[in-house]
């Protein structure tokens, strides 16, 4: 799905139409849907607070008090830009919302993350979290995310924010399979990062950057393919180390029912693993059948 800034003569457009885009007891809303929210600060006796002590960090004249679990939450948010609060609880806190709540509240109080309730066509609205600029700066200065991991902050357009949040669930499913086969040291590469490197390398060819030879050379460098004169870019790439110590990667695309036939076909021809919400997977399979393309549509 297009993020609205890619040159169409170099890379592929996303195939959907339009822009990309808890309940009240979990994360009560204190702001309108178009403004950042904060969580309630009053004591909640139902919350079982972690016994883990907080470490004091002194950075640029500011002090932060954080648990390891809170830093881990920030790293996850930085990798994907946005995560739904429900998914954060499920995957980072093993479904324990009472353990998640004090961590999120502490990060909000210290200005390291934001939360918004964003309109969502599937659920009416859902709460999504992202790092603030200070949150991203903290991770970079403490090198908490590891070497080479790109980090993001701030909310984008609503549909883009939801798409980024959906990528987190997609990643969890793919990562479980990789780790089940002995993979380790996983690194997340979003399309933002891939496009940045592709544009940079294409620009080195100057006036020849639109030529087939230039596109094929750059695509090969980044483990991608040229399809119909474009370089399709996956939503997310997972780079990892195999059981045998070799470097490997898998390119994942989150398709929706809005995808046009041509664009979905290009993603398949590019060799991406295609995922879709369960209620849309059958529709997308029918689309591929119309083009006599064989590809597995995996359900989230």
Secondary structure, DSSP 8 states (H G I E B T S, - for coil): ---S---TTTB---SSSS-----TTTS---S-TTS-B----S--TT--------EEEEETTEEEEE-HHHHHHHHHHHHHS-EEHHHHHHHHSTT-HHHHHHHHHHHHHTTSEEEEEEEETTTEEEEEEEE-HHHHHHHHHHTTT-TT-----S---HHHHHHHHHHHHHHHHHHHHHHHTT-EEEEEEEHHHHHHHHHHHHHTTGGGTTSHHHHHHHHHHTT--EETTEE---SEEEEEE-TTS-EEEEEEEE--TT--HHHHHHHHHTT-EEEE-HHHHHHHHHHHHHTT----EEE-
